[in-house]
Amino acid sequence: MFIDPVAEEQAEGALADYYRSQRAAWGFLPNYAGAFATRPEVAEAWQRLNLAVRDGMDRRRFELATIAAARALRSTYCTAAHSKFLRDVCGDEQAVAAIAERPDGSGLEAQDRAVYAFAAKVATDASSVEQEDVDVLRAAGLSDADVADVVFAASARAFFTKVLDGLGARLDVETAGTFPPEQLASMLVGRPVAE
């Protein structure tokens, strides 16, 4: 990390509460938590936004869109963390394997492939999105609300990846260790795993 975050044992007030919530969620204090040490209220606002986006849409689609955006933005941290959620929370080891084998998403089923490509485009160059891009999603069976949800997921991920990478947070060894080496290698799209 490029800044010196407040250590967990020295955290007080809102920061201590944030650290506790992250430890409870992960079973360890993830490295990214330190990125918010100076502004725990930003972490709280991020959590509210992220949950509003995630819980308002299909969870599996949220994870696919998030992985696509994270990969496009070269965030190792978010690519691996959300691959873990896709595998463990959504129970979709097959999609995780397909993305690891073909990181551009071309190994996914047609609807997932369309979501993946669109989310990556939104994350990297939203101003290039055209009506035809949305029409592809509609043809794949998504409603206008579904399309908006994919945009929300990709856009929110852009914020989080920029915070983590801008402050030098690196993927936790605990998360990295849950993947076979060949899958993990495909997720190393930016910063390396923490030492």
Order of alpha helices (4+ residues) and beta strands (2+ residues): alpha-alpha-alpha-alpha-alpha-alpha-alpha-alpha-alpha-alpha
